[in-house]
């Protein structure tokens, strides 16, 4: 038996808070004494973790909407993450893994959206960290077999899931593989629910990293598995836990993954997720089935983001909101395909959307990208129309960020952000195609109602627009 192994994974993510109409980040007085929540959480969490050096030993994913903010507003912090990835294993076994781009609940999404979200997330990782990702974090770990297959098709080798997402009565402390079809497999590390819950929610157990390692982790790694191989434990939690949700827990993370020299040997090693998911000597991991449409933060599958989940007091607004945005997305896609059909050199508009991430990341200009898609000396009007369609698609994707459905009431800023993304998309399309999609969107939103304040979704939509100085809909 070799030594037991520990993976400590931090899921770093912030939803986008930018104004879709201006690209600016509005201030938020509730984040005082900082200008906005992104600035506050960066100071309390992302910066200290990047500076401590723990990120070279821990496993982590950095959400693309967060990396975009850091690239613009705290590039030294993003550079700290990149340096940690290089020092922690580099191209083959670095501690960083990718994340699907907009933090959408992928089992709800049509197949072409799943492809785009995964490919955009992989491209963001490659640009930020200079290497392809070998594994990916699915938002809220929400998965089904089709989502795993799309990720495998994109070159992803593995992921992390919650233990209750395994369709099995018992899990050994090891990695598994899931047959996703087409002769492809996805390696899966199921995190330890007890230890992950202790780290996330029981501050009394995490005041002393050495004691936690000796008393809680080491005993579970002391016995070999039935086949004589070494056991592995994965601990997973929100990254914002380490310094923002719990002050000074960044120091706990550092001590847990990088013990002070001279301390007694714990009897196990801290490793990266990539090294754990690399099948040893070509021997495949044991095969396992997953529970479809499940997640880590809701024991009712993915119901929290689409229906009346028992974890929420009154979730009757959630299904109508998703229905309204699904209907808008369908109309947007119909217009997109109709416009693409007028541009004969565009063979696959969805492949063009997949590549548009380079515009979102600022690697290429909008007009230059449209020209590259159209080829040669394309007419300026064709370039303009293609660029407008792809920009509308950018925001049509963003309106499905999971945060808009997570909480108890649609009057929260997270839902407003989704509605602003929808407004940006719909106004581009109505202006381009002469349609009245916003009228239909307002009518659909009027069906839902805030449990706390009683206002309907159309009113919430109008208030969100007013907050960023945009004119109210003319309907």
C-alpha positions, 0 to 999 in steps of 0.5 A: 500500500502506498500512502493515502491521498487527500484532495482539497477542492475550492470552487471559486465563483462569482456571478457577473455583476456588470451592466450588460448595456455599458459593460461597467460594474455598478457600485453596491453600498451594501458591500461597504467599506468596499465599492462592490461585492467583487472588490470586497470578496477579492480583498477577503478571499481571493487575494489572501489565498493567492498570496499565501501559496496554498493554491499550489497545493489545493485543487480549485476551479476559478469561474470565468465570470470571476476570472474576467473581473480579476483580469480587469480589476485585480490582475495581480490576483489572477496572476497569483492563481496562474503562478500557483497552477504552474508551481502545483504541477503545470500542464499535466497535473496542475491544481486548477480545473475549468468551469462551465462559463455562465454557471448555468444548470446544464441539464436544463439547457439544450444540447447546443448550449451545453456545448457552448458553455463547456467550450467557453469554459475550457477556452477561458481556462486555457487563456488564463492559465496557458494550458488545456484543462483536464477536468471541469467543475459543473455548476452546482455539480448539476449533471446528467449523462448527456452533459458528461458526454458533451464534456467528454467530447470536448476533451474533458477527462474528469470531474468532482461530484457529490456522493449522493450523485452516485447510483450506488449503495456504497462508495470506496475512497477512490476515483470511478469512471462513468460510461458516457456512450460513444466509447467514452468515459468520464473519471469521477471523484466523489467528495466526502460528504461528512468532511466537506460538510464539516469544513463548510458549516462547522467552524468549531472543527476547523479552528486547528488544521493539524488537529483536523488532519490528525483526528478527522482525516488520517484515520479514514486514510489509514486502511487500504482498500480491498484491492490493496490500493491506497484510499483517497479522500476529496473535500470540496467546498465553496472557495469563498468559505476561505476568508469571506464566509469565514474569516481567517479560514484562508489560514486553515486552508493553507495549513491543511494543504501545506503543513508547517515544516517540522510538524509530525508526519500525518501519514498521507499526502496532499495531491491535485485532482488531476493526479487523482483522476489519472488512471494508474498504469492504464488500469481503468477505475471501477465503473459506476452509474450516476443519478441523473439530474442531480446536484451538490446543493439540492438533495431534490435533484435540480428542482431548486432551479426550475420548480418548487423545491422543498428547501425553499419556502415558496418557489412557485415563481421559479418555473414561470421564470424559466419558462419565460426565458426558455421561450425567449431563448427559443425565439432568439435561436430561430432568429439566429438561424434565419439570419445565418441562412442569409449568410451562405459562408456560415455553415454552422452558426453554433460553431461560430457562437462557440468561437465567439468566446474569444471576443468575450475574452477580449482576444479579438475585436467584434468586427474582426471576428465577424470578418474571419467567420465570413471570409474575404472582403465581406460586406460591412452590413453582413459583418454588423449583422453577424456581430449583433446576432452573436452578441445577442447570443452572448447575453441570451446564454448569460440569462440562465446563470443559476444564481437567478433561481437559487434564492427564495425570492425573484426580487433579489439582485441575482434575478435582476442580473438575469433579467438584464441579460435577457433585456440586452439580448432581446433589444438587440434582436428586436432592433435587428429583426424588427420583432417584438420579443420584448413584448412577449417576454414582459407578458410571460414574466407577468405570470410570476409573483414575488412571495415576499413583496407580491409584485409580478415579474414584469414589474421586477423586470422594469425595476431592474432596467430602471436601476441601470438607467435603461428605458422601460419597455414600451409594452 
